[in-house]
């Protein structure tokens, strides 16, 4: 989920919905879905597809469950979260 409108690549505004967000204790409007590139530790980029674009968020969130559903391997070790594309 992202709130940065400069990040979305190919925003599809036909996928509008609402998401109940626990931290904000309210529903947030999803303005659509888009593809976003994230910069990896090695300097390369990875494309995340169908990311929800939400204006009402204060920061970006990544869903571990959704990353796993999209084929990423996720490991948590101490204070570190790593995810690997397959």
Secondary structure as UniProt FT lines:
FT   TURN            5..7
FT   STRAND          9..12
FT   TURN            13..14
FT   STRAND          17..21
FT   TURN            22..25
FT   STRAND          26..39
FT   TURN            41..42
FT   STRAND          45..54
FT   TURN            55..56
FT   HELIX           64..69
FT   TURN            70..71
FT   STRAND          73..77
FT   TURN            78..79
FT   STRAND          80..84
//
